[in-house]
Amino acid sequence: MILVDADGVLLDWAAHFDEWMVRHGHALQDPAAYLIHERFDVSHAQGRGCIKQFNESAAIAYLDALRDAQWYVRKLHEKHGYTFHLITSLGRDRYAMQAREANIRRLFGRTAFSRFVFLDTGADKHEALVEYKDSGCWWLEDKIENAEVGLDFGLRSVLMAHGYNENYQNPRIPVVPDWKSFYQLVIDHKEPAPFQ
């Protein structure tokens, strides 16, 4: 089993969100910034509101796969038998959750994902990850803090590289530029014991 985040890992959320923000009259300030109030000309509170509004919009059903995610998720599942658990800070809107699940299944196949965990917008992932404590599962994330939490819980944390995390240095948390690199990490290592 492989645990994965959605936005910035499976899906190219930032490209769609940036386009949506510009259409709504906001100027892109720093495309490499992680925090929305640094990325755009909005306050911290406005940024959080914009994220929530975007995540609950119809756009969430049409996000593209990030980089080469589509090919390698399918390959890990179909060729090597891995299944995925999605852990995402999307929001609590049930229609947004359904739209996200439909988008994931459309892009990656009907059977690759066996579980979807939806957290509130911007929520940290401590409570969701503690369930997998000491399982040795792979945990692919783009947010440094969430990768570190996974490591603390005994997961095999890996960061998907972006401008805001590509210079992160921790010998226990590799940073990969794409899914091909993550795929290679996974198949080069022995699979951990099955999660109970």
Stockholm file with secondary structure:
# STOCKHOLM 1.0

chainA/1-196         MILVDADGVLLDWAAHFDEWMVRHGHALQDPAAYLIHERFDVSHAQGRGCIKQFNESAAIAYLDALRDAQWYVRKLHEKHGYTFHLITSLGRDRYAMQAREANIRRLFGRTAFSRFVFLDTGADKHEALVEYKDSGCWWLEDKIENAEVGLDFGLRSVLMAHGYNENYQNPRIPVVPDWKSFYQLVIDHKEPAPFQ
#=GR chainA/1-196 SS CEEECSBTTTBCHHHHHHHHHHHTTCCBCCTTCSSHHHHBSSCHHHHHHHHHHHHTSGGGGGCCBCTTHHHHHHHHHHTTCCCEEEEEECCSCHHHHHHHHHHHHHHHCSSSEEEEEEECTTCCSHHHHHTTTTSCCEEEESSHHHHHHHHHTTCEEEEECCTTTTTCCCTTSCEESSHHHHHHHHHHSCCCCCCC
#=GC SS_cons         CEEECSBTTTBCHHHHHHHHHHHTTCCBCCTTCSSHHHHBSSCHHHHHHHHHHHHTSGGGGGCCBCTTHHHHHHHHHHTTCCCEEEEEECCSCHHHHHHHHHHHHHHHCSSSEEEEEEECTTCCSHHHHHTTTTSCCEEEESSHHHHHHHHHTTCEEEEECCTTTTTCCCTTSCEESSHHHHHHHHHHSCCCCCCC
//
